[in-house]
Amino acid sequence: MMRRFTLVLIIISVLAVLGLAACSGGQDAPAQAVEAYLQALVDKDANRVVNLSCADWEADAIVEVDSLEAVGARLEGVACESSGSEGDETLVTCTGSLMLTYDGEDRPLQLEGRTYSAVREGGDWLMCGYR
């Protein structure tokens, strides 16, 4: 009986460790926040863009959504990763492009030239501007 109990405890412990490893499995939360923001932006989902923005960026986020209203937009080959920190900001760089379509013509906006800022507010990572 004691042996079975010990075996069950070992199995539960191994599963718990594997579960925690899977949850943290290399996820880059600040980069994921920026990617989610970019996706909401091309989806022209103003509510989601604001919800994915820090308080200081919310007005700018609305302007960005409004600026895309007259064009088609999609992401191509986007991948973001944290590249450092500055104070309480985590800096995020991305590859790929925001493809804008107007009058049947695609115009890429390369993401490589920007460094995004992600901050933690209320326990969540949020996009908070770029340089």
C-alpha positions in Angstrom: 0.0 0.0 0.0 2.8 2.4 1.0 4.7 1.5 -2.2 1.6 2.3 -4.4 1.1 5.6 -2.6 4.8 6.5 -3.2 4.5 5.6 -6.8 1.4 7.8 -7.2 3.2 10.7 -5.6 6.2 10.3 -7.9 3.9 10.2 -11.0 2.0 13.3 -9.9 5.2 15.1 -9.2 6.7 14.3 -12.6 3.4 15.4 -14.3 3.4 18.6 -12.4 7.0 19.4 -13.3 6.3 18.6 -17.0 3.1 20.7 -16.9 5.0 23.7 -15.5 7.8 23.3 -18.0 5.2 23.2 -20.9 3.5 26.3 -19.6 6.8 28.3 -19.4 8.3 26.4 -22.4 10.3 29.3 -23.8 7.4 31.6 -24.1 8.4 35.2 -24.4 5.5 37.1 -22.9 6.6 40.6 -23.9 7.1 39.4 -27.5 3.7 37.6 -27.5 2.1 40.8 -26.3 3.5 42.8 -29.2 2.5 40.1 -31.7 -1.0 40.0 -30.3 -1.2 43.8 -30.6 0.0 43.7 -34.2 -2.6 41.0 -35.1 -5.4 43.0 -33.4 -4.2 46.0 -35.4 -4.5 44.3 -38.8 -7.8 42.8 -37.7 -8.9 46.4 -37.0 -10.2 45.4 -33.7 -10.1 48.7 -31.8 -11.3 47.2 -28.5 -8.7 44.5 -28.5 -5.9 46.9 -29.6 -6.7 49.1 -26.6 -6.9 46.1 -24.3 -3.5 45.0 -25.4 -2.0 48.5 -24.9 -0.6 50.1 -21.8 -2.5 53.1 -20.4 0.0 55.6 -21.9 -0.4 54.1 -25.4 -4.2 53.7 -25.6 -4.8 57.0 -27.5 -2.0 56.2 -30.0 -3.4 52.7 -30.4 -6.8 54.1 -31.5 -5.1 56.4 -34.0 -3.2 53.4 -35.4 -6.4 51.4 -35.9 -8.1 54.4 -37.5 -5.2 54.9 -39.9 -5.8 51.4 -41.3 -9.5 51.7 -42.0 -9.1 52.6 -45.7 -6.6 49.9 -46.5 -6.4 46.1 -46.3 -3.8 44.8 -43.8 -2.2 41.5 -43.0 0.9 40.3 -41.3 3.6 38.3 -43.2 6.3 36.3 -41.6 6.1 38.1 -38.3 8.2 36.8 -35.4 9.0 38.9 -32.3 11.5 38.4 -29.5 12.6 40.3 -26.4 15.9 42.1 -27.1 16.7 43.8 -23.8 15.3 46.1 -21.2 15.3 49.8 -20.4 14.0 50.6 -16.9 10.6 48.8 -16.5 10.2 48.3 -20.3 11.1 45.2 -22.1 12.4 46.0 -25.6 11.0 43.8 -28.4 12.2 43.5 -32.0 10.3 41.8 -34.8 10.9 40.5 -38.2 8.4 40.3 -41.0 6.1 42.9 -42.4 2.8 44.6 -42.1 1.4 44.3 -45.6 -0.9 47.2 -46.5 -3.1 46.9 -49.6 -4.6 49.9 -51.3 -6.3 49.9 -54.7 -5.0 46.3 -55.3 -1.4 47.2 -54.6 0.6 45.7 -51.7 2.9 48.0 -49.8 5.1 46.3 -47.1 5.9 48.1 -43.9 9.0 46.3 -42.6 8.9 45.7 -38.9 12.7 45.3 -38.5 13.2 49.0 -38.2 11.2 49.4 -35.0 11.9 48.5 -31.4 8.7 48.0 -29.5 8.2 48.6 -25.8 6.3 46.1 -23.6 5.5 46.8 -20.0 3.8 44.8 -17.3 0.6 46.5 -16.0 -2.0 44.7 -13.8 -0.1 41.4 -14.2 -0.3 41.5 -18.0 2.3 42.3 -20.6 1.1 45.1 -22.8 2.4 46.9 -25.9 3.5 50.4 -25.0 4.8 52.1 -28.1 7.8 51.9 -30.4 10.9 53.8 -31.5 
